[in-house]
């Protein structure tokens, strides 16, 4: 048994390198896929117009999908470890519904179309989504009276999500002209990502990934139970607050740029655990890579599967992620994770 455990742990460098290679391959592939389908890079770079399309549209879109997927995958690993629930995801504390409500309000105030103006897209919707996600999490913490009671925190997140979801529906019904724009946000889209958005997400990812890896000991301790974690000298209350702050920041940054993309944060840690058993520091890093692979691959499929039309990327992630979890539960693999 001990030799088997050592072998499994030694697979970590192999899995990390494999995921990094997949990310690089998908970025190159993303540069080759547009509204006309797949194009060879040699042909694209030979045309000045196509060359400009790559550097101003396709490449930032691919990098943005990579970064947003990494943020969601990392946050999913943190959420599942913090709440000791394999079905936890980045939207667990009501951040998604809060972001949706804020976007609905901003669309009513500034215009009913996401194409209304560049300023609205980059500042209005982005800032509103981030602010709404953070406000929803703060309300969840207020309703839960802190972070000590995990069950109360989860229930508070559900309540806040339901309330904000209902309010978003009311706003959309009273302002039918924003329905199309809201649909694009709710289904997820990487079509509006610019280099500035990539810079913001890269900064958030670098800070949050570094801090969460440094604080991953609390997640390792919680796997043994709260009493054991406390006996190890871990400051559970302050570390929980810090972890929830990281979750709010990363989820808000991702949602603000790509909308609501389902299942990436939920599935990425499960895929990593199916490949290798590691501590939470390595799990968080690998989940970020896996999330990048999932969202980037889904974005490329969304662009190319019915070109010149485009599928919402959130639809593909929901189908692929939901199908994977269905197979996981039906086949009985890792059943202990769902009980």
C-alpha positions in Angstrom: 0.0 0.0 0.0 2.8 2.4 0.9 4.6 1.8 -2.5 1.3 2.4 -4.3 0.8 5.7 -2.5 4.3 6.8 -3.3 3.7 6.0 -7.0 0.5 7.9 -7.1 2.1 10.9 -5.5 5.0 10.8 -7.9 2.5 11.3 -10.8 2.1 14.9 -9.8 4.9 16.3 -12.0 3.7 14.2 -14.9 0.1 15.5 -14.6 1.3 19.1 -14.1 3.5 18.9 -17.3 0.7 17.2 -19.2 -1.8 19.9 -18.3 0.6 22.7 -19.1 1.2 21.1 -22.6 -2.5 20.9 -23.1 -2.9 24.5 -22.2 -0.2 25.6 -24.7 -1.7 23.4 -27.4 -5.2 24.7 -26.9 -3.9 28.3 -27.0 -2.3 27.7 -30.4 -5.4 25.9 -31.6 -7.6 28.8 -30.4 -5.6 31.1 -32.6 -6.5 29.0 -35.6 -10.3 28.8 -35.0 -12.6 31.6 -36.0 -16.0 32.3 -37.5 -15.0 30.5 -40.6 -13.8 27.4 -38.8 -10.3 26.0 -38.6 -7.5 27.8 -40.4 -3.8 27.0 -40.5 -1.6 29.5 -38.8 0.7 29.7 -41.8 -2.2 30.9 -43.9 -3.5 33.3 -41.3 -0.1 35.0 -40.6 0.4 35.5 -44.3 -2.7 37.8 -44.4 -2.2 41.1 -42.6 -6.0 41.4 -41.9 -6.1 37.9 -40.4 -2.9 38.6 -38.5 -4.6 41.5 -36.8 -7.7 39.4 -36.0 -5.5 36.9 -34.2 -3.7 39.5 -32.0 -6.7 41.6 -31.3 -9.5 39.1 -31.0 -8.6 35.4 -31.0 -5.5 35.4 -28.8 -6.9 37.6 -26.0 -10.1 35.6 -26.2 -8.1 32.3 -25.8 -5.9 33.7 -23.0 -9.0 35.2 -21.3 -10.8 31.8 -21.4 -7.6 30.2 -20.0 -7.4 32.7 -17.1 -11.2 32.6 -16.3 -11.1 28.8 -16.3 -8.1 28.8 -14.0 -9.8 31.1 -11.6 -13.0 29.0 -11.5 -11.0 25.7 -11.2 -8.9 27.0 -8.3 -11.9 28.4 -6.5 -13.8 25.1 -6.9 -10.9 23.3 -5.2 -10.9 25.8 -2.3 -14.7 25.6 -1.9 -14.7 21.8 -1.8 -11.9 21.7 0.7 -13.3 24.5 2.9 -16.8 23.2 3.1 -15.7 19.5 3.0 -18.3 19.0 0.3 -17.3 17.4 -3.1 -20.3 19.2 -4.7 -19.3 22.7 -3.7 -18.5 25.1 -6.5 -17.4 28.8 -6.9 -21.0 30.0 -6.9 -22.0 28.3 -3.6 -22.2 31.6 -1.6 -24.6 33.3 -3.9 -22.0 35.2 -6.0 -23.5 34.1 -9.3 -27.0 35.3 -8.6 -25.6 38.6 -7.1 -23.6 39.2 -10.3 -26.7 38.5 -12.4 -28.8 40.9 -10.5 -26.2 43.7 -10.7 -25.8 43.1 -14.5 -29.6 43.3 -14.9 -29.8 46.6 -13.1 -26.9 48.1 -15.0 -28.5 47.0 -18.3 -31.7 48.8 -17.3 -29.8 51.9 -16.3 -27.3 52.1 -19.2 -28.9 50.3 -22.1 -30.5 47.0 -23.1 -27.7 45.7 -25.4 -24.3 44.5 -24.5 -23.1 46.1 -27.7 -24.4 49.5 -26.7 -20.9 50.9 -26.0 -17.4 49.7 -25.3 -17.5 51.7 -22.0 -20.6 49.9 -20.9 -19.1 46.5 -21.6 -15.7 47.0 -20.0 -16.7 49.2 -17.1 -20.5 49.0 -16.6 -21.1 45.2 -16.9 -17.7 44.2 -15.6 -17.8 46.4 -12.6 -21.5 45.6 -11.9 -20.9 41.8 -12.0 -17.9 42.0 -9.7 -19.7 44.3 -7.3 -22.8 42.2 -7.3 -20.9 39.0 -6.6 -19.0 40.6 -3.6 -22.2 42.1 -2.2 -24.0 38.7 -2.4 -21.1 37.0 -0.5 -21.1 39.7 2.2 -24.9 39.2 2.6 -24.4 35.5 2.9 -21.8 36.0 5.7 -24.1 38.5 7.4 -27.0 36.0 7.3 -24.8 33.2 8.5 -23.4 35.3 11.3 -19.8 34.6 10.4 -18.0 31.5 9.1 -18.0 29.3 12.1 -21.1 27.2 11.2 -20.5 25.6 7.8 -24.0 24.3 7.4 -25.5 27.7 8.2 -23.1 29.3 5.8 -24.2 26.9 3.0 -27.9 27.4 3.7 -27.4 31.2 3.8 -25.7 31.0 0.4 -28.7 29.1 -1.1 -31.1 31.7 0.4 -29.2 34.7 -1.0 -28.9 33.0 -4.4 -32.7 32.3 -4.5 -33.5 35.9 -3.6 -31.1 37.5 -6.0 -32.2 35.1 -8.7 -35.8 36.1 -8.2 -35.0 39.8 -8.2 -33.0 39.3 -11.5 -36.1 37.6 -13.1 -38.3 40.5 -11.9 -36.0 43.1 -13.4 -35.8 41.2 -16.7 -39.5 40.7 -17.0 -40.2 44.4 -16.3 -37.6 45.4 -18.9 -38.0 43.0 -21.9 -35.4 44.8 -23.9 -32.6 43.5 -21.7 -33.6 39.8 -22.1 -31.2 39.1 -24.9 -28.3 40.7 -23.2 -29.1 38.9 -19.9 -29.3 35.6 -21.8 -25.8 36.1 -23.2 -24.5 36.8 -19.6 -26.3 33.9 -18.1 -25.2 31.4 -20.7 -21.6 32.6 -20.6 -19.5 34.2 -23.3 -15.8 34.8 -24.0 -16.4 37.1 -27.0 -15.9 40.4 -25.2 -12.5 39.6 -23.5 -9.8 42.2 -24.3 -6.1 42.4 -23.3 -7.1 44.7 -20.5 -9.5 42.1 -19.1 -6.7 39.4 -19.4 -4.4 41.7 -17.4 -7.0 42.0 -14.6 -7.6 38.3 -14.5 -3.9 37.5 -14.6 -3.2 39.8 -11.7 -6.1 38.3 -9.6 -5.0 34.8 -10.4 -1.4 35.4 -9.4 -2.3 37.0 -6.1 -5.1 34.6 -5.2 -3.2 31.4 -6.3 -0.1 32.4 -4.2 -2.1 33.2 -1.1 -4.4 30.1 -1.3 -1.4 27.8 -1.8 0.3 29.4 1.2 -2.9 28.9 3.3 -3.7 25.4 2.0 -2.7 23.9 5.3 -6.0 24.8 6.8 -7.8 22.8 4.1 -5.5 19.8 4.8 -6.3 20.2 8.5 -10.1 20.4 7.8 -10.0 17.0 6.1 -9.2 15.5 9.5 -12.1 17.4 11.2 -12.5 20.8 12.8 -11.4 19.6 16.3 -8.2 18.0 14.9 -7.5 21.1 12.7 -7.9 23.4 15.8 -5.6 21.1 17.8 -2.9 21.6 15.2 -2.8 25.3 16.0 -4.6 26.5 12.9 -6.6 29.7 13.2 -9.7 28.4 11.6 -11.9 31.5 11.9 -9.4 34.0 10.4 -8.3 31.5 7.7 -11.9 30.8 6.7 -12.5 34.5 6.3 -9.4 34.8 4.1 -10.4 31.8 2.0 -13.9 33.1 1.5 -12.4 36.5 0.5 -10.2 34.8 -2.1 -13.3 32.9 -3.4 -15.2 36.1 -3.7 -12.4 37.9 -5.5 -11.7 35.1 -8.0 -15.3 34.3 -8.7 -16.2 37.9 -9.2 -13.2 38.5 -11.5 -14.1 35.5 -13.7 -17.9 36.1 -13.8 -17.3 39.8 -14.6 -15.5 38.8 -17.8 -17.2 35.6 -19.1 -20.6 35.6 -17.4 -21.9 32.5 -15.7 -20.0 29.4 -16.8 -21.3 26.3 -15.1 -19.5 23.2 -13.9 -15.9 24.2 -14.6 -15.2 24.9 -10.9 -17.1 21.8 -9.8 -15.6 19.3 -12.3 -12.0 20.5 -12.4 -11.0 19.2 -8.9 -12.8 15.9 -9.5 -10.8 15.4 -12.7 -7.6 16.1 -10.9 -8.4 13.8 -8.0 -9.2 11.0 -10.5 -5.6 11.4 -11.9 -3.5 11.9 -8.8 -3.9 12.1 -5.0 -2.2 15.2 -3.6 -2.4 17.7 -0.8 -4.5 20.8 -1.2 -1.6 23.1 -2.3 -1.0 20.9 -5.3 -4.7 20.2 -5.8 -5.4 24.0 -6.1 -2.6 24.4 -8.6 -3.6 21.4 -10.7 -7.3 22.4 -10.5 -6.4 25.8 -11.9 -4.7 24.2 -14.8 -7.5 21.7 -15.3 -10.1 24.6 -15.2 -8.0 26.4 -17.9 -8.0 23.3 -20.1 -11.8 22.8 -19.7 -12.9 26.3 -20.4 -10.4 26.9 -23.2 -11.4 23.6 -24.9 -15.1 24.4 -24.5 -14.5 27.9 -26.0 -12.8 26.4 -29.1 -15.6 24.0 -29.5 -18.2 26.7 -29.1 -16.5 28.7 -31.9 -15.9 25.9 -34.3 -18.7 23.3 -33.9 -21.4 25.2 -35.9 -19.2 27.9 -37.5 -20.0 30.7 -38.6 -22.5 30.6 -35.7 -21.3 30.3 -32.2 -22.6 28.3 -29.2 -22.6 29.9 -25.7 -19.6 28.5 -23.9 -21.6 28.0 -20.7 -23.9 25.6 -22.6 -21.0 23.4 -23.6 -19.4 23.4 -20.1 -22.8 22.4 -18.6 -23.2 19.5 -21.1 -19.7 18.2 -20.7 -19.4 18.8 -16.9 -22.9 17.4 -16.2 -22.2 14.4 -18.4 -19.0 13.7 -16.6 -20.6 13.8 -13.2 -23.5 11.7 -14.4 -21.0 9.0 -15.6 -19.0 9.3 -12.4 -22.0 8.6 -10.2 -23.6 6.0 -12.5 -20.3 4.0 -12.8 -19.8 4.0 -9.1 -16.3 5.5 -9.3 -15.4 7.6 -6.3 -18.9 7.0 -5.0 -17.5 7.9 -1.5 -17.0 11.5 -2.7 -20.8 11.9 -3.2 -22.1 10.3 0.0 
